Amino acid sequence: MARTSASPLQDELDELLGASAVWPLLRGARLFITGGTGFVGCWLLESILWADARFGLGAQVTVLTRSPDAFVRRAPHLANSPRVQLHEGDMKSFAWPGGTYSHLIHAATETNTDLSHPDALTLYSASVEGTRHVLEFARTSGVGDMLLVSSGAVYGRQPTDVPRIDERYLGAPSSLDLKAGYGNGKRAAEFLSVAYQQRYGIRAKIARCFAFVGPYLPLDSGFAIGNFIADALAGRDVRVNGDGTPRRSYLYAADLAHWLWTILARGAPGAAYNVGAEDDHSIIDVARHVADVVAPQVAVMRAHEPAVGVAPDRYVPCTRRAREELGLAATVALDDAVRRTASWNRRRAALATVG
């Protein structure tokens, strides 16, 4: 493979991840990553390749992708790294590469699929069948430590009287709600992971991911903050599809990558860790933050006013376990996270225009 150019996030990685103690634990790692070309996967690759160059880890990464050519076009500095091998396939049916692996991260997901009724079976079966196939591969390829990238959706609807939901909460998405295919699929994936740990000794760690912002986040999908940033970058009014009352918190992508590597390397086998920020905002306030930071001249519009007496929907984690057991913390405030994300997208657009 041709050698890659330096990461466009080099300075940011130096600033935010340089002091982490996790990297020596990954020295000599042979890693297999599913979902390695999406938002989460790109940050995993950016960070491990940066750490490998800075600390001489000698790590090797195999990335499962459905379209290697598309990834080469989108992120050539990652895809063409001599430390990265692209393995073509789908998580439910990929042919197992030869050799052994020390670590596996299962981050493949179908979150860009419509989460409504028509796709319920697709969402659920992708999670269950894909995870089972990945676990069988892990079992036969010598994997010692595995990270399942799960979701806060496993808790179902967050009670309005619970400001931050923690890992001890026993609620769940309804098994009769076809819109809950994603959350129920992730619950099944967690069960399979700990079952394989019990039977085959794979040390399974689970990251229940909430909401994030940062470079590589799609600006044209179902992620509200991404849509807001897209509006502001285009000079359009920032539009909120709803009344703006739901409350969300956003962990910056560099923190996300650091948390995931730390949970993989140091998390307790069979344990789940919430991954996210605790500092929550209403969606209308998030939109205002984006407008103020990116394009102060634009207005913020919402589809309709809030209903009187209705408690807002919440999707906010308690991250005490990650903080107390692993020393993890959110280090980038919302305004700074939005500023970094917008700047990266501006630079990327400018380079595309020049190219």
C-alpha positions, -999 to +999 in steps of 0.1 A: +000+000+000+011+036-006+021+056+024-005+079+038-002+117+043-005+131+078-040+132+094-059+164+090-067+160+127-031+157+138-030+188+160-063+179+176-052+144+184-020+157+198-039+181+220-067+158+233-052+123+233-015+129+239-016+123+276-037+092+276-023+061+294-042+037+272-018+035+243+009+013+258-018-013+265-023-016+227+013-021+218+017-049+192-021-053+189-037-070+159-071-054+156-102-063+136-128-036+133-163-038+119-180-006+110-145+009+106-155+033+078-183+052+095-183+080+120-172+059+149-148+038+128-130+067+112-123+081+147-110+048+159-087+047+129-076+083+132-067+078+168-050+044+166-029+054+136-020+087+153-010+067+185+009+042+164+030+069+148+036+088+180+043+060+203+056+032+180+029+007+189+034-016+160-003-021+158-020-036+127-057-030+118-080-050+096-111-031+087-143-048+075-160-027+048-187-032+023-170-009-002-132-005+000-131+017-031-155+042-016-135+044+016-103+050-003-120+079-021-135+093+012-105+089+035-074+080+016-050+089+044-067+062+065-074+036+038-039+037+024-021+035+057+005+007+057-010-002+091-045-008+077-058-037+056-093-034+041-114-066+041-144-065+019-177-080+032-209-075+051-209-082+089-235-109+085-216-130+060-180-118+055-154-145+048-131-148+077-095-135+070-067-158+080-044-153+110-051-144+146-062-112+162-057-099+197-086-074+198-119-069+180-142-039+179-177-046+166-190-011+156-210-020+125-246-008+127-276+001+106-284+035+122-286+052+089-316+030+081-351+045+088-359+035+124-396+031+117-419+001+111-407-009+075-371-015+086-378-031+120-367-066+108-337-052+089-325-034+120-330-063+144-317-090+122-286-070+112-277-066+148-283-102+159-271-121+128-242-097+123-231-100+160-233-138+159-212-140+128-186-116+142-185-135+175-179-168+157-150-151+139-136-138+172-139-173+187-119-189+159-093-162+155-079-160+190-094-127+200-088-120+237-106-087+242-137-075+223-156-043+224-192-042+214-203-007+204-239-007+217-263+021+223-283+039+249-313+027+230-311-005+250-327+013+279-359+022+260-376+055+267-359+073+295-383+081+324-389+118+327-380+117+364-346+102+356-323+131+346-293+108+337-298+071+331-272+047+345-261+011+337-282-003+366-315+008+350-335-023+341-359-007+317-360-018+280-375-009+247-409-025+241-408-059+224-441-050+207-429-017+193-417-021+157-399+012+160-377-004+187-359-028+164-326-010+168-327-009+206-339-045+209-313-056+184-285-040+205-299-057+236-296-091+218-261-083+207-251-075+243-266-108+254-247-127+227-214-110+236-216-120+273-228-155+264-197-160+242-176-147+270-191-172+294-187-201+270-155-193+251-136-169+273-137-138+250-134-108+273-164-088+261-167-052+270-198-031+261-200+006+253-235+020+254-232+051+232-254+081+233-250+113+212-219+127+196-206+156+175-173+159+156-156+155+122-170+127+101-205+131+116-229+130+086-245+163+081-274+150+060-289+122+080-311+118+111-286+134+135-301+167+146-269+184+155-254+174+121-284+189+103-281+221+123-245+224+114-253+218+077-279+246+078-256+270+094-226+263+071-249+269+041-261+302+056-297+289+060-319+293+090-314+265+114-346+244+114-357+222+143-382+195+132-404+195+163-409+217+193-373+217+204-379+204+239-361+170+239-329+171+259-297+157+246-260+158+255-231+155+231-196+140+236-170+152+212-156+126+188-120+127+200-133+119+236-155+092+221-125+075+205-105+077+237-133+063+258-138+034+234-101+024+233-100+027+271-130+005+276-116-021+252-082-021+270-092-016+306-129-022+310-142-050+331-152-081+311-189-085+309-196-049+320-214-022+302-203+015+302-223+045+292-204+066+267-215+102+264-217+136+280-238+145+311-242+183+303-276+183+286-294+209+265-328+212+249-327+206+212-337+242+206-308+254+227-285+231+207-297+247+175-291+282+190-256+272+201-248+260+165-262+292+150-243+314+174-210+296+168-212+289+131-234+316+115-247+343+140-266+360+112-291+331+107-323+325+126-334+294+145-368+281+136-389+253+151-418+235+135-442+242+163-443+255+198-441+231+228-474+217+242-482+229+277-476+205+306-458+179+286-425+167+300-396+167+275-381+135+261-346+128+275-317+108+262-289+117+286-264+092+303-250+090+337-213+083+332-202+078+368-190+042+361-167+053+333-154+082+354-148+063+386-136+030+372-116+042+342-109+079+348-128+090+317-143+125+313-158+148+286-131+174+279-146+195+251-176+218+258-205+219+233-196+253+217-160+242+212-172+209+198-194+226+173-167+250+163-142+222+157-168+203+137-178+232+115-141+242+109-133+207+098-162+206+074-153+240+059-117+228+053-129+196+038-153+215+014-125+238+004-102+210-004-129+193-024-134+225-044-097+228-051-095+192-061 
